[in-house]
Amino acid sequence: MSDAIFQPLAFRNLTVKNRVFRSNIAGRLDNYDGTGTQARLNWELKFAKGGVGAIISSYVPVLIIGRIMPNYATIHSDRTTPFWRKVGEAVHQHDCKYILQLSHGGRQRDIPGIEYPIGLSSTDTRDPLHGFECTRMTPQDIKDTVAAFAEGARRARDAGLDGVEVHGANGYLITQFLSSAINDRTDEYGGSLENRARFVVDIVKAIRARVGRDFHLQMKISAVEHANDLLFLKLRLEKAGNTIDESIQVCQWLVAAGVDAIHVSTGSSFPHPKNPAGADLPIDVLGQTYEQLASSGHDTFRNLLLFRGKVTGAAFRKAWLDAGVPADKIEGALLPDARAIKQAVTVPVVCTGGFQTASVIRAAIDRGDTDAVSMARPLVANNDLVQQFAAGRDRAEKPCTYCNKCLVHVVEHPIGCYEESRFASREAMLAQIMSVFDPPAFV
């Protein structure tokens, strides 16, 4: 096909049938101990059947201490490998590639779990929004974590998956090392950009040493951190964090170390006003589901009261939206960052950021802004969006509204689209959400 969206994309060790990747998104679908479930497999199959070229798994911790909350499948031990093999085999039946995202939350954890109430980080300073507590990593902690990423990649290869993505974006552990706004170390892993990047470069080199050069390895990075976007963070004199020029240099080092692709994102935390950029912030839902986080951090109970207050909740919502992206600018907002990185590296670039219009995606690829796009929320709203593009539709009849209700609900409820206006009835909405449990684990 001449359509740029449906041209295969060739990486060094992997070819994907089209230019649309399902970005990392899922919910609490698995067992508390990190073992996977049928619901996780059902979730991934929604998008493989819907026509995406590749699926990037949701956040997969390489260590239990690195998970953001319980009930996410992990890859922290060999006993997890058979589950991921089963997921890969199921996805492959639909001519879809499966890339496992190797992750570690560091201090950024929604619900710590009972094993490790305090996280590890580049710093011992609590995160500024929730007050999640952390311990500064020792040299041995760093060495052990680098080895855990390498072992995670080895397990993904043993499972027959198509590659791995190192999650170095959105405020998680690698961001905590890379960021000039977070990393306050004075050793060889802090200070200069080269020192701050040492941790992730070490990870990439360790993965290559463990799995060789012929297994796909990509890196997700926040091109610009915007670490002090919220007004109260500016008042605290928080730094802005890394710039696009710094991220370009980091990407060049990563490519030299063995990375096959760069996945461009933004923001020094998750969530962040610019990621996922929203047309609204459902503060009423946030005030309900945030109960699950109320004891997780030093400031989380304070935040719960703030969200539930009529005046304070409205003020936070306004501050969040003011620091975000205008609703009509969400789709493709990160393309300038992707283009800047693409012009500076020798590997393909994937860009995320609200894509759901074929003509927008096609134009971005044709202009050379990016080689491919990744989607999360628009595909949650329309699992078959790529098939709709192939049939000639420019946009879904009922597109994603960027309301972010799917992500606000996900801490407490099953992952799915919660924008009732997109459905014929509330019952139809609930049926779509609950479909992730069909087929069931036991018959």
PATORMI-228350 format. One line per field, with one value per residue (C-alpha): residue number from 0; x, y, z. Coordinates in pm, whole numbers. Each point is the difference from the previous one (the first is absolute). Layout:
residues N
nr NUM | ...
px X | ...
py Y | ...
pz Z | ...
end
This chain:
residues 443
nr 0 | 1 | 2 | 3 | 4 | 5 | 6 | 7 | 8 | 9 | 10 | 11 | 12 | 13 | 14 | 15 | 16 | 17 | 18 | 19 | 20 | 21 | 22 | 23 | 24 | 25 | 26 | 27 | 28 | 29 | 30 | 31 | 32 | 33 | 34 | 35 | 36 | 37 | 38 | 39 | 40 | 41 | 42 | 43 | 44 | 45 | 46 | 47 | 48 | 49 | 50 | 51 | 52 | 53 | 54 | 55 | 56 | 57 | 58 | 59 | 60 | 61 | 62 | 63 | 64 | 65 | 66 | 67 | 68 | 69 | 70 | 71 | 72 | 73 | 74 | 75 | 76 | 77 | 78 | 79 | 80 | 81 | 82 | 83 | 84 | 85 | 86 | 87 | 88 | 89 | 90 | 91 | 92 | 93 | 94 | 95 | 96 | 97 | 98 | 99 | 100 | 101 | 102 | 103 | 104 | 105 | 106 | 107 | 108 | 109 | 110 | 111 | 112 | 113 | 114 | 115 | 116 | 117 | 118 | 119 | 120 | 121 | 122 | 123 | 124 | 125 | 126 | 127 | 128 | 129 | 130 | 131 | 132 | 133 | 134 | 135 | 136 | 137 | 138 | 139 | 140 | 141 | 142 | 143 | 144 | 145 | 146 | 147 | 148 | 149 | 150 | 151 | 152 | 153 | 154 | 155 | 156 | 157 | 158 | 159 | 160 | 161 | 162 | 163 | 164 | 165 | 166 | 167 | 168 | 169 | 170 | 171 | 172 | 173 | 174 | 175 | 176 | 177 | 178 | 179 | 180 | 181 | 182 | 183 | 184 | 185 | 186 | 187 | 188 | 189 | 190 | 191 | 192 | 193 | 194 | 195 | 196 | 197 | 198 | 199 | 200 | 201 | 202 | 203 | 204 | 205 | 206 | 207 | 208 | 209 | 210 | 211 | 212 | 213 | 214 | 215 | 216 | 217 | 218 | 219 | 220 | 221 | 222 | 223 | 224 | 225 | 226 | 227 | 228 | 229 | 230 | 231 | 232 | 233 | 234 | 235 | 236 | 237 | 238 | 239 | 240 | 241 | 242 | 243 | 244 | 245 | 246 | 247 | 248 | 249 | 250 | 251 | 252 | 253 | 254 | 255 | 256 | 257 | 258 | 259 | 260 | 261 | 262 | 263 | 264 | 265 | 266 | 267 | 268 | 269 | 270 | 271 | 272 | 273 | 274 | 275 | 276 | 277 | 278 | 279 | 280 | 281 | 282 | 283 | 284 | 285 | 286 | 287 | 288 | 289 | 290 | 291 | 292 | 293 | 294 | 295 | 296 | 297 | 298 | 299 | 300 | 301 | 302 | 303 | 304 | 305 | 306 | 307 | 308 | 309 | 310 | 311 | 312 | 313 | 314 | 315 | 316 | 317 | 318 | 319 | 320 | 321 | 322 | 323 | 324 | 325 | 326 | 327 | 328 | 329 | 330 | 331 | 332 | 333 | 334 | 335 | 336 | 337 | 338 | 339 | 340 | 341 | 342 | 343 | 344 | 345 | 346 | 347 | 348 | 349 | 350 | 351 | 352 | 353 | 354 | 355 | 356 | 357 | 358 | 359 | 360 | 361 | 362 | 363 | 364 | 365 | 366 | 367 | 368 | 369 | 370 | 371 | 372 | 373 | 374 | 375 | 376 | 377 | 378 | 379 | 380 | 381 | 382 | 383 | 384 | 385 | 386 | 387 | 388 | 389 | 390 | 391 | 392 | 393 | 394 | 395 | 396 | 397 | 398 | 399 | 400 | 401 | 402 | 403 | 404 | 405 | 406 | 407 | 408 | 409 | 410 | 411 | 412 | 413 | 414 | 415 | 416 | 417 | 418 | 419 | 420 | 421 | 422 | 423 | 424 | 425 | 426 | 427 | 428 | 429 | 430 | 431 | 432 | 433 | 434 | 435 | 436 | 437 | 438 | 439 | 440 | 441 | 442
px 0 | 120 | -152 | 288 | -191 | 2 | 358 | 206 | 256 | 337 | 218 | 341 | -138 | -375 | -254 | -348 | -284 | -125 | 82 | -245 | 117 | -224 | 173 | 46 | -335 | -186 | -146 | 6 | -72 | 237 | 81 | 150 | 322 | 70 | -120 | -217 | -363 | -237 | -138 | 341 | 10 | -356 | 100 | 295 | -200 | -250 | 267 | 171 | -337 | -62 | 291 | 289 | 343 | 152 | -106 | 224 | -97 | -113 | 249 | 178 | 221 | 342 | -6 | -287 | 135 | -31 | -372 | -235 | -281 | -94 | -195 | 224 | 177 | 376 | 310 | 203 | 60 | 22 | -338 | -163 | 145 | -267 | -277 | 170 | 66 | -373 | -79 | 250 | -130 | -358 | 91 | 213 | -304 | -126 | 324 | 75 | 336 | 32 | 258 | 32 | 58 | 268 | -79 | 85 | -201 | 262 | -171 | -301 | -246 | -376 | -43 | 327 | -121 | 80 | 354 | 175 | -176 | 290 | 139 | 350 | 105 | 289 | -91 | -144 | -233 | -373 | -177 | -161 | -357 | -82 | 290 | 92 | 296 | 323 | 354 | 304 | 137 | 342 | 257 | -103 | -369 | 90 | 201 | -280 | -264 | 209 | 33 | -377 | -72 | 240 | -163 | -344 | 115 | 138 | -333 | -188 | 224 | -41 | -378 | 23 | -105 | 105 | 197 | 11 | -49 | 193 | -236 | 209 | -283 | -283 | 165 | 86 | 341 | 207 | -152 | 94 | 363 | -11 | -186 | 184 | -311 | 7 | 353 | 197 | 282 | 364 | 153 | 64 | -377 | -80 | 97 | 85 | -232 | 253 | -5 | -380 | -25 | 250 | -269 | -210 | 305 | 120 | -342 | 14 | 354 | -97 | -301 | 214 | 257 | -278 | -209 | 241 | -37 | -275 | -294 | -208 | 61 | -165 | -2 | -287 | 108 | -163 | 144 | -85 | -80 | -207 | 65 | -132 | -304 | -248 | -7 | 54 | 315 | 130 | -65 | 209 | 279 | 1 | 227 | -142 | 205 | 158 | -28 | -36 | 369 | 99 | -232 | 144 | 346 | -130 | -165 | 324 | 185 | -271 | 19 | 377 | -56 | -233 | -355 | -198 | -273 | -109 | -356 | -72 | -219 | -2 | -31 | 192 | -281 | -301 | -253 | 122 | -207 | 156 | -10 | -259 | -121 | -372 | -300 | -116 | 102 | -288 | 62 | -316 | 119 | 353 | -136 | -157 | 278 | 276 | -116 | 212 | 310 | -82 | 259 | 266 | 192 | 74 | -240 | -260 | -262 | 37 | -53 | -311 | -154 | 107 | -164 | -321 | -34 | -235 | 222 | 340 | -98 | -108 | 322 | 218 | -193 | 53 | 371 | 45 | -177 | 177 | 335 | -109 | -70 | -309 | -249 | 28 | 382 | 34 | 37 | 359 | 114 | 331 | 84 | 247 | 195 | -12 | 122 | 292 | 108 | -56 | 229 | 275 | -2 | 48 | -283 | -379 | -207 | -347 | -209 | -290 | -259 | -374 | 15 | -331 | -34 | 141 | 77 | 192 | 206 | 60 | 117 | 234 | 168 | 16 | 158 | 264 | -115 | -13 | 21 | -299 | -250 | -115 | -351 | -160 | -325 | -129 | 40 | -174 | -290 | 15 | 188 | -37 | 116 | 277 | -248 | -219 | 298 | 57 | -366 | 46 | -137 | 204 | -129 | -228 | -367 | 28 | 362 | 176 | -99 | 326 | -211 | 253 | -276 | 161 | 318 | -167 | -211 | 283 | 137 | -327 | -203 | 63 | 174 | -234 | -177 | -216 | -133 | -369 | -84 | 183 | -242 | -367 | -52 | 184 | -63 | 176 | 296 | 28 | -25 | 297 | 202 | -76 | 81 | 362 | -112 | -133 | 104 | 29 | 298 | -205 | -277
py 0 | 353 | 133 | 89 | -141 | -347 | -10 | -255 | 151 | -172 | 30 | -165 | -327 | 31 | 88 | 123 | -25 | 359 | 326 | -18 | -136 | -57 | 198 | -126 | -6 | -252 | -33 | -218 | -316 | -246 | -177 | 171 | -200 | 125 | -307 | 65 | -88 | -73 | 354 | 142 | -225 | 103 | 365 | -31 | -199 | 285 | 206 | -280 | -86 | 371 | 28 | 173 | -90 | -50 | 6 | 152 | -172 | 200 | 79 | -328 | 18 | -167 | -14 | -16 | 313 | 172 | -49 | 298 | -202 | -362 | -205 | 87 | -299 | 15 | -156 | -15 | -376 | -294 | -128 | 292 | -103 | -260 | 257 | 252 | -277 | -71 | 370 | 26 | -311 | 127 | 343 | -149 | -186 | 339 | 102 | 242 | 44 | 11 | 222 | -36 | 322 | -45 | 236 | 115 | 267 | 117 | 247 | 42 | -265 | 29 | -288 | -143 | -345 | -173 | -111 | 336 | 302 | 230 | 15 | 40 | 306 | 216 | 223 | -26 | 298 | -76 | 64 | 347 | -92 | -302 | -9 | -360 | -87 | -147 | -100 | 115 | -299 | -128 | -111 | -360 | 89 | 150 | -304 | -237 | 205 | 15 | -379 | -34 | 192 | -228 | -312 | 137 | 36 | -354 | -135 | 193 | -156 | -345 | 54 | 51 | 365 | 241 | 248 | 215 | 366 | 157 | 243 | 311 | 254 | 152 | 28 | -363 | -113 | 69 | 349 | 50 | -54 | 191 | 304 | 314 | 81 | -323 | -143 | 165 | -255 | 102 | -332 | -133 | -30 | 367 | 351 | 26 | -131 | -273 | -115 | 16 | -212 | -256 | -215 | -48 | -42 | -270 | -167 | 0 | -139 | -271 | -102 | -24 | -209 | -233 | -42 | 92 | 248 | -180 | 62 | 317 | 260 | 341 | 283 | 218 | 345 | 324 | 240 | 303 | -44 | 310 | -91 | 324 | 55 | 20 | 341 | -132 | -178 | 326 | 164 | -275 | 95 | -346 | -20 | -44 | -314 | -125 | 187 | -133 | 64 | -208 | -281 | 2 | -55 | -281 | -167 | 15 | -168 | -267 | -74 | -35 | -243 | -219 | 139 | -76 | 265 | 299 | 37 | 368 | 108 | 293 | 98 | -63 | -195 | -214 | 135 | 341 | 291 | -57 | -380 | -127 | 340 | 25 | 201 | -17 | -133 | -200 | 125 | -167 | -343 | 82 | 81 | -346 | -220 | 191 | -168 | -294 | 220 | 187 | -180 | -43 | 324 | 279 | 237 | -235 | 43 | 377 | -36 | -212 | 277 | 255 | -194 | -48 | 365 | 193 | 309 | -169 | -273 | 257 | 197 | -309 | -95 | 348 | 0 | -342 | 96 | 336 | -181 | -253 | 11 | 164 | -267 | 81 | -26 | -336 | -215 | 24 | 241 | -187 | -11 | 293 | -189 | -321 | 180 | 158 | -340 | -176 | 249 | -73 | -382 | -284 | -225 | 18 | 221 | -75 | 288 | -19 | 265 | -32 | -116 | -116 | 165 | -180 | 317 | 145 | -318 | -33 | 361 | -35 | -303 | 158 | 320 | -203 | 103 | -362 | -351 | -133 | 99 | -166 | 21 | -88 | 180 | 26 | -377 | -59 | 199 | -177 | -330 | -41 | 351 | -128 | -217 | 307 | 186 | -291 | 20 | 366 | 176 | 302 | -8 | -218 | 95 | 33 | 101 | 17 | 319 | 18 | 13 | -221 | -185 | -329 | 89 | 154 | -314 | -247 | -2 | -143 | -128 | -208 | 175 | 123 | 306 | 170 | 286 | -89 | 245 | -230 | -285 | -64 | -59 | -47 | -373 | 2 | 182 | -250 | -291 | 138 | 50 | -347 | -168 | -21 | -295 | -195 | -276 | -67 | -159 | -309 | -167
pz 0 | -74 | 323 | 234 | 298 | -152 | -120 | 198 | 236 | 8 | 309 | 19 | 141 | -48 | -268 | 98 | -254 | 42 | 177 | 291 | 337 | 299 | 273 | 355 | 176 | 214 | 345 | 310 | -197 | 165 | 325 | 304 | -27 | -353 | -189 | -304 | -69 | -286 | 33 | -95 | -306 | -94 | 31 | -237 | -253 | -35 | -173 | -192 | -154 | -63 | -240 | 178 | -131 | 343 | 363 | 264 | 321 | 298 | 275 | 88 | 312 | -7 | 382 | 249 | 170 | -337 | -56 | 3 | 154 | 61 | -255 | -294 | -158 | 57 | -155 | 319 | -1 | -239 | 115 | -185 | -337 | -96 | 39 | -226 | -253 | -7 | -52 | -283 | -173 | 15 | -136 | -278 | -136 | -120 | -176 | 283 | 174 | 379 | 172 | 377 | 195 | 268 | 285 | 353 | 181 | 247 | 230 | -231 | 116 | 28 | 247 | 135 | 102 | 328 | -84 | -49 | 155 | -95 | -352 | -140 | -197 | -113 | 294 | 350 | -61 | -11 | -329 | 2 | -92 | 217 | 243 | -81 | 221 | -128 | 87 | -196 | -188 | 100 | -261 | 72 | -49 | -337 | -101 | 101 | -186 | -318 | 18 | 53 | -322 | -188 | 146 | -91 | -361 | 5 | 128 | -271 | -263 | 155 | -20 | -376 | 12 | -274 | 206 | 311 | 79 | 287 | 175 | 53 | -7 | 203 | 339 | 66 | 130 | -311 | -25 | 365 | -99 | -329 | 133 | 105 | 206 | 202 | 7 | 282 | 21 | 31 | -111 | -350 | -58 | 70 | -99 | -370 | -273 | -80 | 362 | 25 | -318 | 126 | 166 | -315 | -224 | 242 | -33 | -380 | -2 | 251 | -210 | -311 | 186 | 119 | -318 | -278 | -284 | -193 | 237 | -35 | 273 | 9 | 251 | 117 | 112 | 111 | -256 | 217 | 368 | 86 | 363 | 148 | -220 | 286 | 169 | 352 | -122 | -143 | 336 | 161 | -242 | -158 | -304 | -349 | -69 | -319 | -330 | -353 | -66 | 303 | -106 | -352 | 147 | 222 | -299 | -197 | 287 | 21 | -372 | 29 | 289 | -207 | -8 | -320 | 32 | 208 | 131 | 71 | 291 | 243 | 366 | 320 | 167 | -76 | -15 | -115 | -135 | -344 | 19 | -43 | -118 | 61 | -109 | 362 | 341 | 153 | 352 | 135 | -109 | 116 | 345 | 18 | -140 | 176 | 322 | -113 | 19 | 319 | 215 | -270 | 39 | 244 | -181 | -143 | 274 | -33 | -374 | 54 | 210 | -262 | -284 | 198 | 100 | -225 | -20 | 29 | -247 | -258 | 57 | -52 | -313 | -144 | 87 | -159 | -322 | -19 | 13 | -259 | -373 | -156 | -99 | -371 | 12 | 176 | -310 | -118 | 270 | 36 | -370 | 20 | 268 | -203 | -310 | 187 | 132 | -334 | -174 | 253 | 17 | -246 | 120 | -50 | 229 | 137 | 137 | 245 | 80 | -67 | -362 | -144 | -344 | -304 | -195 | 297 | 41 | -373 | -29 | 299 | -158 | -345 | 142 | 182 | 347 | 113 | -143 | 192 | 267 | 319 | 140 | 330 | 87 | -362 | -34 | 333 | -143 | -338 | 12 | -378 | -95 | -230 | -186 | -40 | -150 | -241 | -105 | -95 | 306 | 112 | 359 | 207 | 4 | 378 | 66 | 334 | 181 | 201 | 316 | 185 | 184 | -109 | 188 | 304 | 46 | -55 | 358 | 131 | -296 | -316 | -288 | -274 | -140 | 263 | -216 | 5 | -280 | -242 | 66 | -61 | 372 | 328 | -35 | -337 | 153 | 284 | -243 | -193 | 318 | 135 | -332 | 114 | 216 | -298 | -45 | 371 | 172 | 89 | -197
end
